[in-house]
Amino acid sequence: AAAGRAARAGRSRRRSRDIERRNLRLTEGSVTRQPRLPLVLLLVLMAAPVHLVVHALGQTAIARLTGDADAALRLHSGPSSRTPWIPVATYDPGKLSPVGRVLTPLGGLLCTQVAALGLLAASARRSRKARSYLGTFGGVFLADVPVQVARAVLADVGSHPRPMGIDLADVMTVVHGWTGASVVGMKVILVVFSIGYCLVAGRVLLRRFRGRSWAP
């Protein structure tokens, strides 16, 4: 009887140790699965200037393809000496074809979204940490859509004869001049589209950060 009790006690201790080891592995996995907050912030700070360069390069390339051979990427500083230099596309709207006047402002936005999808697709076979890092970069690029929509909604569309440098506002100005479409209606469409896009993008990013593998 004593031997039986000792055997049962030994099995109970082994089960307890197995449970403790399993819980420890789960805890370590939950801690190391995602990059720590300082590292995420560092990645965001690294991705932001890259995103601005890609955005400006997209506009410059389309401006050159649609009529302005002198379009270029330049560094622009704000009115304050403390304002950082920002890469911007410089082009002459008067040299652009009618289609180019619409596509050029959209070029930066299209390029950042293509880059975001490329980053997410490239991380499909990567480790958890690599997926998190690439997902952070992709999230910064995806954020270009709500940022541009917010700027366009707040802009005074139609009151400036020349482009304002606000991508979607410039597109709405051209479309309004061609068709007489309601500015308010176009802004509502942009907001609805942005909400839907952000919901889909957010779901993809959550799957990227939480899941073991990524699939569209």
Salt bridges, closest charged atoms under 4 A:
ASP18 OD1 - ARG21 NH2 2.33
ASP70 OD2 - LYS95 NZ 3.01
ASP144 OD1 - HIS51 NE2 3.30
ASP144 OD2 - HIS55 ND1 2.82
ASP167 OD2 - HIS55 NE2 2.54
